[in-house]
Structures are given as C-alpha cells and as structure tokens.
Amino acid sequence: MKTFESTFIVEWVHCDTAGIVFYSHFYTWFDQSTERMFKAMGYTYPFMSQKFGISGMPLLETGATYRNACQLGDELKMKSWVDEFEQKTFLVKHTLHHADGRLALEGFERRVMAAPDPTSARGIKATAIPVEIITLFGAE
C-alpha cells in the first residue's frame, strides 16, 4: 500500500482552554489528509465525478486512539494510507507523529464511494469502487 504524508502546525484556533488540540481538529486533519492522498494520485473530487460519476466519499465510521497530547506550535506529520478496499467501502488509516517521532495518535475512517441517486431521499447511493482506483493505491 502507498503511504502519503501531510504536515500540520498546531495553531491557537486548534487548542482548547487546556492548551492542547481539541479532538475535533484531528478529524478535520483526517479528512484533509484523505483528500490530499487522492489528489496526489491525480484523483480529485471533480476528476472522480467526471470520470466515474462519484459525487463523494462520505464517512461511515471514524475513530482515534490518543497517545501524546499535541500543543500550540507543534509540527505534526500525518501518514495516511488505504488499508483495505471492499466492494463499495474502503478503510483509511492515519498515524500522527510529533517532530521528535513520538506517536500522537492513530486513527481511521471507513468511507463509501457515493454516486448521485435522484430516487433516494438522501440523493446519493453507494457505488462500486472502480478497479482503477484500487489498482492505483497498490491494493490487490
């Protein structure tokens, strides 16, 4: 599997009153890292929409295990990869490390490939993940 790296700097807006990163920002960074990972492979949201009719990759499940607090000014490195593909869903894993190498957290996102569905109240439906995408990420 291919691994992608993103860098984040903890800013004041990310911190709670205790001076550590408020947990919801990690989920924003997960989302940004997943988008950056697909973009690095040339598969932006507009491209996937045009080529495959995919309108997005909504979340089904998320989670994180926190190891070492992140504080104002910390430089953090997020490693992200697609750990598994199913027919319509895929699992993205993330690790976040401090500049000194300490593990800050481990997280995951289970996502679904979605396509427009005018017959659904939600307006979308799960759709098969194109083999081209699976192959691109090095899955078998």
Contacts in CASP RR format, 6 or more apart in sequence:
PFRMAT RR
TARGET T0000
AUTHOR 0000-0000-0000
METHOD contacts of the structure
MODEL  1
MKTFESTFIVEWVHCDTAGIVFYSHFYTWFDQSTERMFKAMGYTYPFMSQ
KFGISGMPLLETGATYRNACQLGDELKMKSWVDEFEQKTFLVKHTLHHAD
GRLALEGFERRVMAAPDPTSARGIKATAIPVEIITLFGAE
1 81 0 8 1.000
1 82 0 8 1.000
1 83 0 8 1.000
1 137 0 8 1.000
1 138 0 8 1.000
1 139 0 8 1.000
2 41 0 8 1.000
2 81 0 8 1.000
2 82 0 8 1.000
2 137 0 8 1.000
2 138 0 8 1.000
3 79 0 8 1.000
3 80 0 8 1.000
3 81 0 8 1.000
4 33 0 8 1.000
4 36 0 8 1.000
4 37 0 8 1.000
4 40 0 8 1.000
4 79 0 8 1.000
4 80 0 8 1.000
4 81 0 8 1.000
5 77 0 8 1.000
5 78 0 8 1.000
5 79 0 8 1.000
5 80 0 8 1.000
6 29 0 8 1.000
6 32 0 8 1.000
6 33 0 8 1.000
6 36 0 8 1.000
6 77 0 8 1.000
6 78 0 8 1.000
6 80 0 8 1.000
7 75 0 8 1.000
7 76 0 8 1.000
7 77 0 8 1.000
7 78 0 8 1.000
8 29 0 8 1.000
8 75 0 8 1.000
8 76 0 8 1.000
8 78 0 8 1.000
8 96 0 8 1.000
9 73 0 8 1.000
9 74 0 8 1.000
9 75 0 8 1.000
9 76 0 8 1.000
10 21 0 8 1.000
10 70 0 8 1.000
10 71 0 8 1.000
10 72 0 8 1.000
10 73 0 8 1.000
10 74 0 8 1.000
10 75 0 8 1.000
10 76 0 8 1.000
11 72 0 8 1.000
11 73 0 8 1.000
12 72 0 8 1.000
14 21 0 8 1.000
14 22 0 8 1.000
14 25 0 8 1.000
14 70 0 8 1.000
14 72 0 8 1.000
15 21 0 8 1.000
15 22 0 8 1.000
15 71 0 8 1.000
15 72 0 8 1.000
16 22 0 8 1.000
19 71 0 8 1.000
19 72 0 8 1.000
20 69 0 8 1.000
20 70 0 8 1.000
20 71 0 8 1.000
21 69 0 8 1.000
21 70 0 8 1.000
21 71 0 8 1.000
23 64 0 8 1.000
23 66 0 8 1.000
26 64 0 8 1.000
26 96 0 8 1.000
26 105 0 8 1.000
26 107 0 8 1.000
27 62 0 8 1.000
27 64 0 8 1.000
29 78 0 8 1.000
29 94 0 8 1.000
29 96 0 8 1.000
30 62 0 8 1.000
30 78 0 8 1.000
30 80 0 8 1.000
30 92 0 8 1.000
30 94 0 8 1.000
30 107 0 8 1.000
30 109 0 8 1.000
31 109 0 8 1.000
33 78 0 8 1.000
33 80 0 8 1.000
33 92 0 8 1.000
33 94 0 8 1.000
34 57 0 8 1.000
34 80 0 8 1.000
34 92 0 8 1.000
34 109 0 8 1.000
34 111 0 8 1.000
35 45 0 8 1.000
36 80 0 8 1.000
37 80 0 8 1.000
37 81 0 8 1.000
37 82 0 8 1.000
37 92 0 8 1.000
38 44 0 8 1.000
38 45 0 8 1.000
38 48 0 8 1.000
38 57 0 8 1.000
41 136 0 8 1.000
41 137 0 8 1.000
43 133 0 8 1.000
43 136 0 8 1.000
45 56 0 8 1.000
48 54 0 8 1.000
48 56 0 8 1.000
48 133 0 8 1.000
49 55 0 8 1.000
49 56 0 8 1.000
52 115 0 8 1.000
52 127 0 8 1.000
52 130 0 8 1.000
52 133 0 8 1.000
53 115 0 8 1.000
53 116 0 8 1.000
53 127 0 8 1.000
54 113 0 8 1.000
54 114 0 8 1.000
54 115 0 8 1.000
54 127 0 8 1.000
55 114 0 8 1.000
55 115 0 8 1.000
55 116 0 8 1.000
55 124 0 8 1.000
56 113 0 8 1.000
56 114 0 8 1.000
56 124 0 8 1.000
57 111 0 8 1.000
57 112 0 8 1.000
57 113 0 8 1.000
57 114 0 8 1.000
58 111 0 8 1.000
58 112 0 8 1.000
58 114 0 8 1.000
58 124 0 8 1.000
59 109 0 8 1.000
59 110 0 8 1.000
59 111 0 8 1.000
60 89 0 8 1.000
60 110 0 8 1.000
60 111 0 8 1.000
60 112 0 8 1.000
61 108 0 8 1.000
61 109 0 8 1.000
61 110 0 8 1.000
62 107 0 8 1.000
62 108 0 8 1.000
62 109 0 8 1.000
62 110 0 8 1.000
63 107 0 8 1.000
63 108 0 8 1.000
63 109 0 8 1.000
64 105 0 8 1.000
64 106 0 8 1.000
64 107 0 8 1.000
64 108 0 8 1.000
65 105 0 8 1.000
65 106 0 8 1.000
65 107 0 8 1.000
66 104 0 8 1.000
66 105 0 8 1.000
67 102 0 8 1.000
67 103 0 8 1.000
67 104 0 8 1.000
67 105 0 8 1.000
67 106 0 8 1.000
68 98 0 8 1.000
68 102 0 8 1.000
68 103 0 8 1.000
68 104 0 8 1.000
69 104 0 8 1.000
70 76 0 8 1.000
70 96 0 8 1.000
70 98 0 8 1.000
70 104 0 8 1.000
74 98 0 8 1.000
74 99 0 8 1.000
75 98 0 8 1.000
75 99 0 8 1.000
76 96 0 8 1.000
76 97 0 8 1.000
76 98 0 8 1.000
76 99 0 8 1.000
76 104 0 8 1.000
77 96 0 8 1.000
77 97 0 8 1.000
77 99 0 8 1.000
78 94 0 8 1.000
78 95 0 8 1.000
78 96 0 8 1.000
79 94 0 8 1.000
79 95 0 8 1.000
79 96 0 8 1.000
79 97 0 8 1.000
80 92 0 8 1.000
80 93 0 8 1.000
80 94 0 8 1.000
81 92 0 8 1.000
81 93 0 8 1.000
81 137 0 8 1.000
82 90 0 8 1.000
82 91 0 8 1.000
82 92 0 8 1.000
82 137 0 8 1.000
82 139 0 8 1.000
83 91 0 8 1.000
83 92 0 8 1.000
83 93 0 8 1.000
83 108 0 8 1.000
84 90 0 8 1.000
84 91 0 8 1.000
84 139 0 8 1.000
85 129 0 8 1.000
85 134 0 8 1.000
85 137 0 8 1.000
85 139 0 8 1.000
86 129 0 8 1.000
87 128 0 8 1.000
87 129 0 8 1.000
88 112 0 8 1.000
88 113 0 8 1.000
88 126 0 8 1.000
88 127 0 8 1.000
88 128 0 8 1.000
88 129 0 8 1.000
89 110 0 8 1.000
89 111 0 8 1.000
89 112 0 8 1.000
89 113 0 8 1.000
89 126 0 8 1.000
89 129 0 8 1.000
90 110 0 8 1.000
90 111 0 8 1.000
90 113 0 8 1.000
90 129 0 8 1.000
91 108 0 8 1.000
91 109 0 8 1.000
91 110 0 8 1.000
91 111 0 8 1.000
92 108 0 8 1.000
92 109 0 8 1.000
92 110 0 8 1.000
92 111 0 8 1.000
93 106 0 8 1.000
93 107 0 8 1.000
93 108 0 8 1.000
94 105 0 8 1.000
94 106 0 8 1.000
94 107 0 8 1.000
94 108 0 8 1.000
94 109 0 8 1.000
95 103 0 8 1.000
95 105 0 8 1.000
95 106 0 8 1.000
95 107 0 8 1.000
96 103 0 8 1.000
96 104 0 8 1.000
96 105 0 8 1.000
96 106 0 8 1.000
97 103 0 8 1.000
97 104 0 8 1.000
98 104 0 8 1.000
112 126 0 8 1.000
113 126 0 8 1.000
113 127 0 8 1.000
113 128 0 8 1.000
113 129 0 8 1.000
114 124 0 8 1.000
114 125 0 8 1.000
114 126 0 8 1.000
114 127 0 8 1.000
115 124 0 8 1.000
115 125 0 8 1.000
115 126 0 8 1.000
115 127 0 8 1.000
116 123 0 8 1.000
116 124 0 8 1.000
116 125 0 8 1.000
117 123 0 8 1.000
117 124 0 8 1.000
117 125 0 8 1.000
END
